[in-house]
């Protein structure tokens, strides 16, 4: 039994220790062999829409449908979370993805793919952040923005789980408050 409470949880450890697998299970990307995963009293595999509505998942290796455009993906997330489509456009603009929003995922660099997934994760006010190496492939300005977003979500009562194999607690500004 494992419960992620409100606030910040860092999952630190070497490559291959199961951090990413645990996050994939919590996000519903992989189904557990046995047991159940509950998100806000919703069984993740029986009440998928309700359970996933409040999850912001950033995988280490974004694996989005290769033919959908970035804009189509953010619009899908807006509909899932009950947010106006303008929220998706705002996220794309903030993460400097608005100029490439009409492109498909397969046309983007790895860094752009991560920012596209992050834009989708930032739509609305998700209460569960599941972030695998969220600062990887990001420049300093984008890293700072991501940390401010995470800190803001935590202040608003979100549970944030960050996976890393080389992140030091001193890298997380929230820990210094």
N, C-alpha and C positions, 0 to 999 in steps of 0.2 A: 504494500500500500504506500502510495506517495501522493502527497497533496501539495500543490503550489498555491501558497497564500498570496494575498495582496502584498505588493512590494517587489523587491528585486531578489531573484535567485540566480546565482551564477553557477553554471555547470562547467567546471574546469577539469581538464585532464588531457592525457596524451591522445594522439590519433589512435583510433581503433578501440577506445574504451567504452563505446556505446552511447556517447552524448547525443550524436545526431540521430541514432535510432530511437532513443527515448523521446526526442523532440518530434520525430516523424509519427510516433505512436500517439503522442499528445495532440498533434495537429490532425490526426486522422488520415495521414498519408499512407501509413501502414497499419494493417489490422493486427491486433494482438492474437497470438495463438490461443490464449485463454485469458479470462478476466474481462473487466469492463473499464471504459474510460468515461468519466462524467465531466461535463462542462456545465457549470451552473445548473445542476440538477437534471441535465439532459444527457441521456445515453448517446454517446457520439456515433454509434453505429445503428441506433434505432430511431433517433430523432436528429438526423444529420443537419437539416437546415437550421433548426433552433440552436443546436450545439455549435455549429460552425459560424453562425452569424457574428459572434463576438470574438472570434479568433483572428489575430493578425499573425500570419506565419511567413517568415522569411527563411527559405531554405538556403543552405550553403551553396548549392548548385541549382539555380532557378531552372525548373523543368516545366515550362509553360507550353501550351499548345503552340506548335511552331508556325501555324498559319493565321492565328488570330492577331489582330493589330493590338498594340499597347492600349489604344483608346477603347477597343472592344473589351479588353480585359478589365480596365478600370470601370467601365460602364456596368459590366456584369457584377463587380463587387459593390458598386453603388446600389444596384437593385437588390442584391442579397442582403445588404445592411439597411435598406430602406432610406438611403441617402439620395439627395438630388444629384443628377448627373454632373452638375457644376462642381461638386466636391471632388470628383475624379479629375476634372480639368485643373482644379486648384492644386491637387497633389502632383499632377504632371508638371505644372509650371514651377512649383517649389523645387522639385527635384530635377529641373531643367530637362524634362523629357517631352515637353510640349512640341518641340520642333520635329521630333521623330515619332510622335504618337500614332501616326498613320502606318508606320512600318510594322512588319510582322516580327515576332521575337527572333526568328532565325536570321534576320538582317542586322541584329544588334551585337555590339561587343559584349564581353562578359560583364564589364562594369555597368553598361547600359541595361543589361538584363536584370542585374541586381537592383538598380535604381527603379526599374519598371515594377518589379515585384514589391519593392519598398513603397512605391507610390500607392499601389493597391492596398498594402497593409495599413497605410496611414489614413485611409478613407474612413470617415466617421470617428467614433471614439471607442475603439475596441478595448475590451476589458482584460483580454488575455493576449499578451505579446509573447510569441514563441520565435525567437530570433537566433539563427545559427550563423555565427561569425558575422554579425551585422555591419562591422566596420571594414571588412575585407573588400579590397578593390575600390575603396572610396578615398577621395582626396581629403585633405585636412578640413577644408570648409564643410564638406558633406558629412564627414565624421562628426564634427561639432554639431551640425544641425540634427543628425540622428540622435546624438546623446541628449540634446535639449528635448527632442520629441519623446524619447523614452522617459526622461525625468518628468516631463509634464504628464504623461499617461500615468506614471506611478503616483504622482501627487494627486491625480484625480481618482485614485483607488484601483488602478489596474494591477494585475499580477504580470510581472515581466520575467521571463526565463531566457537568459542569454547563455548560449553555448560558445565556448572558445577553448582552444588548446594553448593559446599564448597571451590571453588577456590578463593583465594584473589588476587586482582590485583598485589600485591607484588610478587606473585608466577610466574608472567610472565616476564621474563627478558627483553623482547622487550619493555615493558612499561618504562623501566629505561633509555632508550637511548635518 
